[in-house]
Amino acid sequence: MEIDYRPWGKYEVLLDTDSVKVKRITIKPKQRLSYQYHNKRREQWTVVNGNLTIVLDGDKLFRNPGESISIPLGSSHRAWNETDETVVFIEVQTGTYFGEDDIIRVEDDYSRI
């Protein structure tokens, strides 16, 4: 299993095929991923642990364990842990390409733009 550590936490690749990629994403307390979009994939997020804040095309939304959200192709989005507890969610990517170079960052707390 591939594990990639990031400043905000980590992700683990659970499944990687030509038609789908599945990740288990862990966000440390008070951290957030970059505000980003993708040209070649859409995503479905399901919260496993904690309370996830999502920014989707400028709207701030919330999901609790067992709840999901769809991230459409081309929509700007951010996963954010505003709490003092670790947040874990499963990300299912579908589309034509799943490489990390299809991340177009709009805003980033860790100077990765």
C-alpha positions as CSV (number, residue, x, y, z in Angstrom):
1,M,0.0,0.0,0.0
2,E,1.3,3.4,-1.0
3,I,1.4,6.0,1.8
4,D,2.3,9.6,1.1
5,Y,2.9,12.0,4.0
6,R,2.0,15.6,3.5
7,P,2.2,18.7,5.7
8,W,-1.5,18.4,6.6
9,G,-1.5,14.6,7.2
10,K,-1.2,11.7,4.9
11,Y,-3.0,9.6,2.3
12,E,-3.0,5.9,1.6
13,V,-3.8,4.5,-1.8
14,L,-6.2,1.6,-1.3
15,L,-7.0,0.8,-4.9
16,D,-5.5,2.1,-8.2
17,T,-6.8,0.9,-11.6
18,D,-7.4,2.5,-15.0
19,S,-11.0,3.4,-14.0
20,V,-10.8,4.3,-10.3
21,K,-8.5,5.4,-7.6
22,V,-9.4,5.1,-3.9
23,K,-7.5,6.9,-1.1
24,R,-7.8,7.0,2.7
25,I,-7.0,10.6,3.7
26,T,-6.1,11.6,7.2
27,I,-6.0,15.3,8.1
28,K,-4.3,16.4,11.3
29,P,-6.2,18.8,13.7
30,K,-6.4,22.4,12.4
31,Q,-4.9,21.6,9.0
32,R,-6.3,21.8,5.5
33,L,-5.5,20.7,2.0
34,S,-5.0,23.2,-0.8
35,Y,-7.9,24.8,-2.5
36,Q,-7.7,23.0,-5.8
37,Y,-9.5,21.6,-8.9
38,H,-9.0,18.8,-11.4
39,N,-9.5,18.7,-15.1
40,K,-9.6,14.9,-15.5
41,R,-11.3,13.5,-12.5
42,R,-14.3,13.9,-10.1
43,E,-14.3,12.7,-6.5
44,Q,-16.7,11.3,-3.9
45,W,-15.7,11.8,-0.3
46,T,-17.2,9.8,2.6
47,V,-16.2,10.7,6.2
48,V,-15.0,7.8,8.4
49,N,-13.9,9.7,11.5
50,G,-14.3,13.2,12.8
51,N,-16.1,16.3,11.4
52,L,-14.9,17.4,7.9
53,T,-15.3,21.0,6.7
54,I,-15.4,21.3,2.9
55,V,-15.1,24.4,0.7
56,L,-16.8,23.7,-2.6
57,D,-16.8,26.4,-5.2
58,G,-16.7,29.0,-2.4
59,D,-19.4,27.4,-0.3
60,K,-18.5,26.1,3.2
61,L,-20.1,22.7,3.9
62,F,-19.9,20.1,6.7
63,R,-19.9,16.3,6.8
64,N,-20.0,13.9,9.7
65,P,-19.0,10.2,9.9
66,G,-21.0,8.2,7.4
67,E,-21.9,11.3,5.3
68,S,-20.6,11.9,1.7
69,I,-20.1,14.7,-0.7
70,S,-19.6,14.7,-4.5
71,I,-16.9,16.9,-6.0
72,P,-17.7,17.5,-9.7
73,L,-15.1,17.7,-12.4
74,G,-13.5,21.1,-12.5
75,S,-15.0,22.4,-9.2
76,S,-12.7,24.1,-6.8
77,H,-12.6,22.3,-3.5
78,R,-10.8,22.0,-0.2
79,A,-10.9,19.4,2.7
80,W,-10.4,21.1,6.0
81,N,-10.1,19.9,9.6
82,E,-11.2,22.8,11.8
83,T,-11.4,20.5,14.9
84,D,-9.0,19.3,17.6
85,E,-9.5,15.6,16.5
86,T,-8.1,13.8,13.5
87,V,-10.4,13.6,10.4
88,V,-10.4,10.6,8.1
89,F,-12.3,10.2,4.9
90,I,-12.3,7.9,1.9
91,E,-11.9,9.5,-1.5
92,V,-13.1,7.7,-4.6
93,Q,-11.7,9.3,-7.8
94,T,-13.3,8.5,-11.2
95,G,-12.4,10.0,-14.6
96,T,-9.7,9.6,-17.2
97,Y,-6.5,10.3,-15.2
98,F,-5.6,10.1,-11.5
99,G,-2.0,11.5,-11.4
100,E,-1.0,14.0,-8.8
101,D,-0.1,16.5,-11.6
102,D,-3.8,17.0,-12.2
103,I,-4.0,19.0,-9.0
104,I,-4.3,22.7,-9.9
105,R,-3.8,24.7,-6.7
106,V,-5.7,27.9,-6.3
107,E,-4.6,28.6,-2.7
108,D,-2.2,26.7,-0.4
109,D,-1.1,27.1,3.2
110,Y,2.2,25.4,2.5
111,S,3.5,27.5,-0.5
112,R,3.0,24.7,-3.1
113,I,1.5,26.9,-5.8
